[in-house]
Amino acid sequence: MTLDKNDNITTPWEWEKYWKSGRIASCFDDNQEGYLGAIARHWTDFFSASTAGDNVLDLGCGNGAISVLALKAQPDLNAYGVDMAAIDPAKTAPGANDILAKVHFSGAVDMRALPFDDGYFQAISSQFAIEYAPLDAVITEAARVLAPKGRFCAVLHAKNGYAWTAQQDELADIAFLENTVRLIPITRSAITHVCKAERAGAALDAQTDANARAAAKALNEALMETTRRTLSHTHPFMLKSVVDTIAKTYHARSHYDAPPLLAKIDEVEDEIRAHKLRSAALVDAALDEDGIAALCKEMQQNGLEPQQPKRLNDDSLGGFLGWAVQATKGA
Ligand SMILES: C[S@@+](CC[C@H](N)C(=O)[O-])C[C@H]1O[C@@H](n2cnc3c(N)ncnc32)[C@H](O)[C@@H]1O
């Protein structure tokens, strides 16, 4: 799937729901504790070099995971975060609410057109975000709002990195759900036919009964085939969550009629679609060494002096996590 960087992930709906669900980080966070390991250390080091009273901005901030690390490293920063999605981290993200409440978050803001004065920030951070937008426009705008001698640092998805590989696996899983087991239409059919048969009582006719049995059997087989795939899988989280939700919804027939159960299946389908868009966008946006070199060149053209790009590695989180590129604006 190829996406046009001019309007791909910047159509915010696939992120809006994600942040409203309360997740604090976009990846490397299966336990939902926020960023740990090499990523947490990286941002702690970056913000430890800030001075109390500095204005700092996080671009593509999501639910504010990087701002939390910033304020833990240096509690007296004036922290700002912007995201294209409609966000409200202090309300939606669980935990760290006291820290998140101190951050000035703005949703529906495109990082290519920031609502801040020239030179307002002493430091700008961004993680897994600028690569989704055209880099020339993002760097021009970041350089505009950065103060002389200000520091800019971006962590970016890497081609062949852990997240890139994991998302390709998830895209293959989604293709399996959609094209091989056809789990969503099979679930809809099972709910419709089985509810009808179960509620027919004494009026149950042979055809309704046969339809229900066939639809239930097909769903059972599709769920078993999907579960088998999760067992031999390195990144089974998305598939497991789909199987769990579908099984729970199907078994809720004693409490609910078909329409609310079918509405829940619509939600699962939407979530799979959003997942597919986010995964495809990540695979598309991740940068190789040439992409990182082009980013450094873009920085230089905008008066930012980049340091040697770093590879962020952490075996406990899956290996190569991404690139870190830091630059300083000229005086
Ligand atoms: C992968 S998430 C990263 C979120 C967070 N920085 C993190 O590390 O978990 C990418 C975020 O970038 C935001 N985004 C993408 N394009 C953007 C743009 N042009 N302006 C502002 N935010 C953007 C998305 O809405 C999304 O919340």
The ligand as a MOL file (V3000), in Angstrom:
LIG
                    3D

  0  0  0     0  0            999 V3000
M  V30 BEGIN CTAB
M  V30 COUNTS 27 29 0 0 0
M  V30 BEGIN ATOM
M  V30 1 C 3.4310 7.1150 15.4560 0
M  V30 2 S 2.5950 8.4060 16.2760 0 CHG=1
M  V30 3 C 3.8550 8.9420 17.4100 0
M  V30 4 C 3.3170 9.5580 18.6510 0
M  V30 5 C 4.3380 9.8670 19.7590 0
M  V30 6 N 5.3050 10.8360 19.3380 0
M  V30 7 C 5.0300 8.6210 20.2130 0
M  V30 8 O 6.2670 8.5410 20.1370 0
M  V30 9 O 4.3610 7.6920 20.6830 0 CHG=-1
M  V30 10 C 2.6050 9.6670 15.0390 0
M  V30 11 C 1.8200 10.9050 15.4420 0
M  V30 12 O 2.1470 11.9410 14.5220 0
M  V30 13 C 0.9870 12.6790 14.2510 0
M  V30 14 N 1.1710 13.3900 12.9800 0
M  V30 15 C 1.3710 12.8650 11.7510 0
M  V30 16 N 1.5030 13.8420 10.8350 0
M  V30 17 C 1.4050 15.0120 11.5190 0
M  V30 18 C 1.4660 16.3830 11.1300 0
M  V30 19 N 1.6590 16.7410 9.8630 0
M  V30 20 N 1.3320 17.3280 12.0910 0
M  V30 21 C 1.1170 16.9890 13.3870 0
M  V30 22 N 1.0550 15.7020 13.8100 0
M  V30 23 C 1.1930 14.7260 12.8890 0
M  V30 24 C -0.1190 11.6180 14.2120 0
M  V30 25 O -1.4030 12.1890 14.4030 0
M  V30 26 C 0.3100 10.7140 15.3570 0
M  V30 27 O -0.2950 11.0830 16.5880 0
M  V30 END ATOM
M  V30 BEGIN BOND
M  V30 1 1 1 2
M  V30 2 1 2 3
M  V30 3 1 2 10
M  V30 4 1 3 4
M  V30 5 1 4 5
M  V30 6 1 5 6
M  V30 7 1 5 7
M  V30 8 2 7 8
M  V30 9 1 7 9
M  V30 10 1 10 11
M  V30 11 1 11 12
M  V30 12 1 11 26
M  V30 13 1 12 13
M  V30 14 1 13 14
M  V30 15 1 13 24
M  V30 16 1 14 15
M  V30 17 1 14 23
M  V30 18 2 15 16
M  V30 19 1 16 17
M  V30 20 1 17 18
M  V30 21 2 17 23
M  V30 22 1 18 19
M  V30 23 2 18 20
M  V30 24 1 20 21
M  V30 25 2 21 22
M  V30 26 1 22 23
M  V30 27 1 24 25
M  V30 28 1 24 26
M  V30 29 1 26 27
M  V30 END BOND
M  V30 END CTAB
M  END
